Amino acid sequence: MAKQATVTAPAVEKTDWFTGFCYSFGEVGCQLSWAMINTYLTIFYTDVVGLSAAAISIIMLIARVWDAINDPMMGVIADRTKSRWGKFRPWLMFASPFLAIFNILTFTVFPVQGVAKVVLCLVCYIGAGMAYTALCITYGGLVNLIARDSQVRMNYTSCRAIGASVIKIAISAVAMPIILYFSKTVGADGVKAPDASGYFWAAVICSVAMLPCFWLCSWRCKETVKVESAAQKAEKKPVVQTLLLMCKNKMLLITVFAVFAGALAIMSRMSMLTYYVIYVVGNPMMIAPIFTTMTITELIGSTCLPIATKTFGKRNWLLILSIVQIIGFVVMFMFPGAGTGFLLGISAFIGFGNSSANVCTGMLSDCIEYGDWKYGIREEGLTYSYMSFGVKLATAVGGSVTVLLLAASGYVPNAEQTEAVKTGINAVVNLAPAACIFLSSLPLLWYNLDAKMMAKIRTELDERNAKMA
């Protein structure tokens, strides 16, 4: 008579906070690239490179069409990587120099004109996007291989969020001063203005700084969790079949939509906020205080994530933060000229709500477990490619739409703007993001992966794997 496998209750897993600390540096490296691109690339293209709104839209559109192919392809490659370092860690080690190179090239003004200038910007932007994809997908998937428990993964994700907030504070505080320090253009009023030299050297500094961050993360975060789905034990399914099967994962689709709509709101707002401060507030020196205020309170929100998600649940805390964001956006739209103190206060309120993006990252880890439990599909890299594509699609859509709206409102670079243009910038910076956050919240009402459900899923997966063993 065959001996039956005995399954005990899962051991209580504890959070290794030093591992969490080192894991956070992967996000620091990502943000040193992405925060610069998302915050300053649009204004770099319009005011320094001299690209038209149509050219920028074409660049974003082509890049996102390529991402639709590249992101899932990278996810598949990552899931099938086998090395003595694991399947995700090697990418953090060896892909990071390529991101550094393309990040610098993206903020380089080449001595060409016309179509050649647009093509070069496109190539550099796509190159940076591909390198970022290789790192973002593998870094995101790594958390499922260093922790098994849902809350422990959320704690590591919170460390990631804290790392993101800290580096955003640093970038918000020093990026524009660095850009201005290296810039050589001086306006009629004797004040320095951002130029090609400033953006280039700021990109060089960020790119050099990101390398040890990725290497520290890969050194500490060993891939110790080994959970194989039935599909992994059997012959691998074709990629298209796997993608279609993953589309049945309702929880994954809800989470990815929340990621896309939330990123669309925040990314487009951040890319336009510089215009708002320069042309509506009328004081470029307020850029650093506003961005720094938001990132400081985002750090506070990120620090609250372990306790808040454990107390309220991931979905419920995400909904609470979404309400905070919507209120902040609407209030800022209604009172655009209320003064510096008000502007910084409402920016602090919005910044706390911006920590919501990191809750989605924790939810995505649970979606991987749910997909394995429900459909026998456990593809960490491919799953995170959904999120990567969603974020980059949101960045492109937001960048293209906002720059077209900017042009339609009558915006003239480096000139005094009309009241109509200022009103348009105010609406794009505040009302449009509020609408996106509201839409992102609606599907969450059907998301039901709470702590009790995740405990059940983990127990049943352990039982299945014990029987397979």
C-alpha positions as CSV (number, residue, x, y, z in Angstrom):
1,M,0.0,0.0,0.0
2,A,1.4,3.4,-1.0
3,K,2.4,5.7,1.7
4,Q,0.4,8.9,1.7
5,A,2.3,12.2,1.9
6,T,1.8,14.0,5.2
7,V,1.2,17.7,5.0
8,T,1.7,19.9,8.0
9,A,0.6,23.5,8.4
10,P,3.0,25.9,6.8
11,A,5.7,27.1,9.1
12,V,5.5,30.7,10.2
13,E,7.8,32.7,7.9
14,K,9.6,35.7,9.3
15,T,10.7,38.8,7.6
16,D,14.5,39.2,7.3
17,W,14.7,43.0,7.4
18,F,18.3,43.1,6.1
19,T,17.2,41.2,3.1
20,G,14.4,43.7,2.7
21,F,16.9,46.5,3.0
22,C,19.1,45.1,0.2
23,Y,16.0,44.2,-1.9
24,S,15.0,47.9,-1.7
25,F,18.2,48.9,-3.5
26,G,16.9,47.3,-6.7
27,E,14.1,49.8,-6.7
28,V,16.6,52.6,-6.0
29,G,18.4,51.6,-9.2
30,C,15.2,51.4,-11.2
31,Q,14.1,54.9,-10.0
32,L,17.5,56.5,-10.8
33,S,16.6,55.7,-14.4
34,W,12.8,55.8,-14.6
35,A,12.2,58.9,-12.3
36,M,14.5,61.0,-14.5
37,I,12.9,59.8,-17.7
38,N,9.3,60.2,-16.5
39,T,9.9,63.6,-14.8
40,Y,12.2,65.3,-17.2
41,L,12.2,63.6,-20.6
42,T,9.1,65.4,-22.0
43,I,10.3,68.8,-21.2
44,F,13.8,67.8,-22.4
45,Y,12.3,66.8,-25.7
46,T,10.2,70.0,-26.1
47,D,12.5,72.7,-24.7
48,V,16.0,71.4,-25.3
49,V,15.9,68.9,-28.2
50,G,13.2,70.9,-30.0
51,L,10.9,68.0,-30.9
52,S,7.3,68.8,-31.9
53,A,4.3,67.3,-30.0
54,A,3.6,65.1,-33.1
55,A,7.2,63.8,-33.1
56,I,7.1,62.9,-29.4
57,S,3.7,61.2,-29.8
58,I,5.2,59.1,-32.6
59,I,8.2,58.1,-30.5
60,M,5.9,57.1,-27.6
61,L,3.6,55.1,-29.9
62,I,6.3,53.2,-31.7
63,A,8.0,52.4,-28.4
64,R,4.8,51.1,-26.8
65,V,4.0,48.9,-29.9
66,W,7.5,47.4,-29.4
67,D,6.9,47.0,-25.7
68,A,3.8,44.9,-26.5
69,I,6.1,42.4,-28.0
70,N,9.2,42.9,-25.9
71,D,7.8,42.8,-22.4
72,P,6.1,39.3,-22.6
73,M,9.1,38.1,-24.5
74,M,11.4,39.3,-21.8
75,G,9.1,37.7,-19.2
76,V,9.3,34.3,-21.0
77,I,13.1,34.6,-21.3
78,A,13.4,35.4,-17.6
79,D,11.2,32.5,-16.5
80,R,13.3,30.1,-18.6
81,T,16.7,31.4,-17.5
82,K,18.9,28.9,-15.7
83,S,22.2,29.8,-14.1
84,R,24.2,29.1,-11.0
85,W,22.8,32.5,-9.6
86,G,19.2,31.5,-10.3
87,K,16.9,32.8,-13.0
88,F,16.3,36.4,-12.0
89,R,19.5,37.5,-10.2
90,P,21.8,37.3,-13.3
91,W,19.7,40.0,-15.0
92,L,20.3,42.4,-12.1
93,M,24.0,41.8,-12.4
94,F,24.6,42.0,-16.1
95,A,21.7,44.1,-17.6
96,S,22.2,47.1,-15.4
97,P,25.3,48.5,-17.3
98,F,23.2,48.5,-20.5
99,L,20.5,50.5,-18.8
100,A,23.1,53.0,-17.6
101,I,24.4,53.5,-21.1
102,F,21.0,54.0,-22.8
103,N,19.9,56.2,-19.9
104,I,22.8,58.6,-20.8
105,L,22.1,58.4,-24.5
106,T,18.4,59.2,-23.9
107,F,19.4,62.6,-22.4
108,T,22.0,63.3,-25.1
109,V,21.4,66.0,-27.8
110,F,23.0,64.7,-31.1
111,P,24.2,67.1,-33.7
112,V,21.5,66.1,-36.3
113,Q,18.3,67.6,-37.5
114,G,15.0,66.6,-39.0
115,V,14.0,63.0,-39.3
116,A,17.5,61.8,-38.1
117,K,17.0,63.5,-34.8
118,V,13.6,61.9,-34.2
119,V,15.0,58.4,-35.2
120,L,18.0,58.8,-32.8
121,C,15.7,59.8,-30.0
122,L,13.5,56.8,-30.7
123,V,16.3,54.4,-30.8
124,C,17.8,55.6,-27.5
125,Y,14.4,55.7,-25.8
126,I,13.6,52.1,-27.0
127,G,17.0,50.9,-25.9
128,A,16.5,52.4,-22.4
129,G,13.0,50.8,-22.3
130,M,14.3,47.4,-23.2
131,A,17.1,47.5,-20.6
132,Y,14.6,48.8,-18.0
133,T,12.2,46.0,-18.8
134,A,14.9,43.3,-18.3
135,L,15.6,44.7,-14.9
136,C,12.1,45.7,-13.8
137,I,10.5,42.3,-14.6
138,T,13.3,40.2,-13.0
139,Y,13.5,42.5,-10.0
140,G,9.7,42.4,-9.5
141,G,9.6,38.6,-9.9
142,L,12.5,38.1,-7.5
143,V,10.3,38.8,-4.4
144,N,8.3,35.5,-5.1
145,L,11.6,33.6,-4.9
146,I,12.9,35.1,-1.7
147,A,9.7,34.8,0.3
148,R,6.7,32.4,0.5
149,D,4.3,34.0,2.9
150,S,2.0,36.7,1.4
151,Q,2.5,39.2,4.2
152,V,6.3,38.7,4.2
153,R,6.3,39.4,0.5
154,M,4.3,42.5,1.2
155,N,6.8,43.5,3.8
156,Y,9.6,43.2,1.3
157,T,7.5,45.1,-1.2
158,S,7.1,47.8,1.5
159,C,10.9,47.9,1.8
160,R,10.9,48.4,-2.0
161,A,8.4,51.2,-1.7
162,I,10.5,52.9,1.0
163,G,13.6,52.6,-1.2
164,A,11.6,54.2,-4.1
165,S,10.4,57.0,-1.8
166,V,13.8,57.8,-0.5
167,I,15.5,58.0,-3.9
168,K,12.6,60.0,-5.2
169,I,13.1,62.5,-2.4
170,A,16.8,62.7,-3.4
171,I,16.0,63.1,-7.1
172,S,13.3,65.6,-6.4
173,A,15.7,67.6,-4.2
174,V,18.9,67.5,-6.2
175,A,18.0,66.6,-9.8
176,M,17.0,70.1,-11.0
177,P,19.8,71.8,-8.9
178,I,22.3,69.4,-10.6
179,I,20.8,70.1,-14.0
180,L,21.0,73.9,-13.4
181,Y,24.6,73.6,-12.0
182,F,25.9,71.9,-15.2
183,S,23.7,74.1,-17.5
184,K,25.5,76.9,-19.3
185,T,22.4,78.9,-20.4
186,V,21.7,82.1,-18.6
187,G,18.4,84.0,-19.1
188,A,17.9,87.7,-19.4
189,D,17.2,88.0,-15.7
190,G,20.6,86.4,-14.9
191,V,19.1,83.1,-13.7
192,K,20.4,79.8,-15.2
193,A,18.0,77.8,-17.3
194,P,18.1,74.0,-17.9
195,D,20.0,73.1,-21.1
196,A,21.5,70.1,-22.9
197,S,24.7,70.0,-20.8
198,G,22.7,70.1,-17.5
199,Y,20.4,67.2,-18.5
200,F,23.3,65.1,-19.9
201,W,25.5,65.3,-16.7
202,A,22.5,64.7,-14.4
203,A,21.8,61.5,-16.4
204,V,25.5,60.5,-16.1
205,I,25.5,60.9,-12.4
206,C,22.2,58.9,-11.9
207,S,23.4,56.2,-14.3
208,V,26.7,55.6,-12.5
209,A,25.0,55.6,-9.1
210,M,22.4,52.9,-10.1
211,L,25.0,50.2,-10.8
212,P,26.0,49.3,-7.2
213,C,22.3,49.4,-6.2
214,F,21.4,46.5,-8.5
215,W,24.6,44.6,-7.6
216,L,23.8,44.9,-3.8
217,C,20.3,43.6,-4.4
218,S,21.5,40.6,-6.4
219,W,24.2,39.8,-3.9
220,R,21.8,39.5,-0.9
221,C,18.5,38.3,-2.4
222,K,19.2,34.6,-2.9
223,E,16.4,32.6,-4.7
224,T,15.5,30.2,-1.9
225,V,11.8,29.5,-2.6
226,K,11.2,26.6,-4.9
227,V,7.5,26.2,-5.9
228,E,6.8,24.5,-9.2
229,S,3.4,24.4,-10.8
230,A,2.0,21.4,-12.6
231,A,2.7,23.1,-15.9
232,Q,6.4,23.5,-14.9
233,K,6.7,19.8,-14.0
234,A,5.2,18.9,-17.4
235,E,6.3,20.2,-20.8
236,K,6.2,24.0,-21.2
237,K,3.2,25.3,-22.9
238,P,3.6,27.6,-25.9
239,V,3.9,31.3,-25.0
240,V,0.7,32.3,-26.7
241,Q,-1.2,29.5,-24.9
242,T,0.3,30.6,-21.6
243,L,-0.7,34.2,-22.2
244,L,-4.3,33.3,-23.0
245,L,-4.5,31.1,-20.0
246,M,-3.1,33.9,-17.8
247,C,-5.8,36.1,-19.2
248,K,-8.4,33.9,-17.4
249,N,-6.8,35.0,-14.1
250,K,-9.5,37.6,-13.1
251,M,-7.4,38.8,-10.1
252,L,-4.4,39.4,-12.3
253,L,-6.5,41.4,-14.8
254,I,-8.0,43.5,-12.0
255,T,-4.6,44.3,-10.6
256,V,-3.0,45.1,-13.9
257,F,-5.8,47.4,-14.8
258,A,-5.3,49.2,-11.4
259,V,-1.6,49.4,-12.2
260,F,-2.3,50.8,-15.6
261,A,-4.9,53.4,-14.6
262,G,-3.0,54.4,-11.5
263,A,0.3,54.8,-13.4
264,L,-1.5,56.7,-16.1
265,A,-2.7,59.2,-13.5
266,I,0.6,59.6,-11.6
267,M,3.0,59.4,-14.6
268,S,1.1,61.9,-16.7
269,R,0.7,64.2,-13.8
270,M,4.4,64.0,-12.8
271,S,5.5,64.8,-16.4
272,M,3.2,67.8,-16.5
273,L,3.8,69.1,-13.0
274,T,7.1,70.7,-14.1
275,Y,5.1,72.8,-16.6
276,Y,2.6,73.6,-13.9
277,V,5.2,74.9,-11.5
278,I,7.1,76.9,-14.2
279,Y,4.2,78.4,-16.1
280,V,1.3,78.5,-13.7
281,V,3.0,79.0,-10.3
282,G,5.6,81.0,-12.1
283,N,8.6,79.9,-10.0
284,P,11.0,77.2,-11.3
285,M,12.7,77.2,-7.9
286,M,9.5,75.7,-6.4
287,I,10.0,72.5,-8.5
288,A,12.3,70.9,-5.9
289,P,10.2,71.8,-2.8
290,I,7.0,70.5,-4.4
291,F,8.5,67.2,-5.6
292,T,10.4,66.8,-2.3
293,T,7.3,67.3,-0.2
294,M,5.4,64.7,-2.2
295,T,8.1,62.2,-2.0
296,I,8.6,62.7,1.8
297,T,5.0,62.0,2.5
298,E,5.0,59.1,0.0
299,L,7.9,57.7,2.1
300,I,5.6,58.1,5.2
301,G,2.9,56.2,3.3
302,S,5.3,53.5,2.3
303,T,6.5,53.1,5.8
304,C,2.9,52.5,6.9
305,L,2.3,49.8,4.3
306,P,3.2,46.7,6.4
307,I,0.9,47.7,9.3
308,A,-1.8,49.2,7.1
309,T,-2.1,46.2,4.7
310,K,-2.1,43.8,7.6
311,T,-4.8,45.7,9.4
312,F,-7.1,46.7,6.5
313,G,-6.0,44.2,3.8
314,K,-4.2,45.1,0.6
315,R,-7.3,45.9,-1.5
316,N,-9.0,48.0,1.2
317,W,-5.9,50.0,1.9
318,L,-5.5,50.6,-1.8
319,L,-9.1,52.0,-2.0
320,I,-8.4,54.3,1.0
321,L,-5.3,55.7,-0.6
322,S,-7.2,56.2,-3.9
323,I,-9.8,58.3,-2.1
324,V,-7.0,60.4,-0.6
325,Q,-5.5,61.0,-4.1
326,I,-8.9,62.0,-5.6
327,I,-9.6,64.5,-2.9
328,G,-6.2,66.0,-3.2
329,F,-6.3,66.4,-7.0
330,V,-9.8,68.0,-6.9
331,V,-8.9,70.4,-4.2
332,M,-5.7,71.5,-6.0
333,F,-7.7,72.1,-9.2
334,M,-10.3,74.2,-7.4
335,F,-7.8,76.4,-5.6
336,P,-4.8,76.9,-8.1
337,G,-3.7,80.2,-6.6
338,A,-4.1,79.6,-2.9
339,G,-0.4,80.3,-2.2
340,T,2.9,78.4,-1.5
341,G,1.9,77.0,1.9
342,F,-1.3,75.6,0.5
343,L,0.4,74.2,-2.5
344,L,3.0,72.4,-0.4
345,G,0.3,71.2,2.0
346,I,-2.0,69.6,-0.6
347,S,1.1,68.2,-2.3
348,A,1.9,66.4,1.0
349,F,-1.6,65.0,1.1
350,I,-1.3,63.8,-2.5
351,G,2.2,62.3,-1.9
352,F,0.8,60.1,0.9
353,G,-1.8,58.8,-1.5
354,N,0.9,58.1,-4.1
355,S,2.2,55.2,-2.0
356,S,-0.8,53.2,-3.4
357,A,1.3,52.0,-6.4
358,N,3.3,49.7,-4.1
359,V,0.2,48.0,-2.8
360,C,-0.5,46.9,-6.4
361,T,3.0,45.3,-6.5
362,G,2.2,43.2,-3.4
363,M,-1.2,42.2,-4.9
364,L,0.6,41.0,-8.0
365,S,2.6,38.5,-6.0
366,D,-0.7,37.1,-4.6
367,C,-2.0,36.9,-8.2
368,I,0.9,34.6,-9.1
369,E,-0.1,32.3,-6.2
370,Y,-3.7,32.4,-7.3
371,G,-2.9,31.6,-10.9
372,D,-0.9,28.6,-9.8
373,W,-3.7,27.4,-7.5
374,K,-6.5,28.0,-10.0
375,Y,-5.0,27.3,-13.4
376,G,-1.6,25.6,-12.7
377,I,0.3,28.5,-14.3
378,R,3.2,30.0,-12.3
379,E,5.2,32.4,-14.5
380,E,6.7,35.0,-12.2
381,G,8.6,36.8,-15.0
382,L,5.7,36.7,-17.5
383,T,3.3,38.0,-14.8
384,Y,5.5,40.9,-13.9
385,S,5.8,41.7,-17.6
386,Y,2.1,42.5,-17.6
387,M,2.8,45.1,-14.9
388,S,5.9,46.4,-16.7
389,F,3.9,46.8,-19.9
390,G,1.0,48.4,-18.1
391,V,3.3,51.0,-16.5
392,K,5.1,51.8,-19.7
393,L,1.9,51.9,-21.7
394,A,0.5,54.3,-19.2
395,T,3.6,56.5,-19.4
396,A,3.4,56.6,-23.2
397,V,-0.3,57.2,-23.3
398,G,0.0,59.9,-20.6
399,G,3.0,61.5,-22.3
400,S,1.5,61.5,-25.8
401,V,-2.0,62.7,-24.7
402,T,-0.7,65.4,-22.3
403,V,1.8,66.8,-24.8
404,L,-0.9,66.9,-27.5
405,L,-3.3,68.6,-25.1
406,L,-0.5,71.0,-24.3
407,A,0.0,71.9,-27.9
408,A,-3.8,72.2,-28.5
409,S,-4.1,74.7,-25.6
410,G,-1.6,77.0,-27.4
411,Y,1.5,76.3,-25.3
412,V,4.6,78.1,-26.5
413,P,7.9,76.9,-25.1
414,N,10.0,79.3,-23.0
415,A,7.3,82.1,-23.2
416,E,4.6,83.6,-21.0
417,Q,1.5,81.5,-21.2
418,T,-2.1,82.7,-21.7
419,E,-4.7,82.1,-19.0
420,A,-6.4,79.5,-21.2
421,V,-3.1,77.6,-21.4
422,K,-2.7,77.8,-17.6
423,T,-6.2,76.5,-17.1
424,G,-5.5,73.6,-19.5
425,I,-2.4,72.7,-17.6
426,N,-4.2,72.8,-14.3
427,A,-7.0,70.5,-15.6
428,V,-4.4,68.0,-17.1
429,V,-2.4,68.0,-13.9
430,N,-5.3,67.5,-11.5
431,L,-8.7,66.7,-13.0
432,A,-7.6,64.0,-15.5
433,P,-5.6,62.1,-12.8
434,A,-8.5,62.2,-10.5
435,A,-10.7,60.6,-13.1
436,C,-8.1,57.9,-13.8
437,I,-7.8,57.0,-10.1
438,F,-11.6,56.7,-9.8
439,L,-11.7,54.3,-12.8
440,S,-8.9,52.2,-11.4
441,S,-10.8,51.7,-8.1
442,L,-14.0,50.3,-9.6
443,P,-12.8,46.8,-10.5
444,L,-11.2,46.4,-7.1
445,L,-14.6,45.8,-5.7
446,W,-14.4,42.3,-7.2
447,Y,-10.9,41.5,-5.9
448,N,-11.1,39.0,-3.1
449,L,-7.5,37.8,-2.4
450,D,-7.5,38.7,1.3
451,A,-5.3,37.1,4.0
452,K,-7.7,34.3,4.7
453,M,-7.9,33.4,1.0
454,M,-4.1,33.5,0.6
455,A,-3.6,31.2,3.6
456,K,-6.0,28.7,2.0
457,I,-4.2,28.9,-1.3
458,R,-0.8,28.4,0.3
459,T,-1.9,25.4,2.2
460,E,-3.5,23.7,-0.8
461,L,-0.5,24.5,-3.0
462,D,1.8,22.9,-0.4
463,E,-0.5,19.8,-0.3
464,R,-0.4,19.5,-4.1
465,N,3.4,19.9,-4.2
466,A,3.8,17.3,-1.4
467,K,1.7,14.8,-3.4
468,M,3.6,15.5,-6.6
469,A,6.9,14.9,-4.7
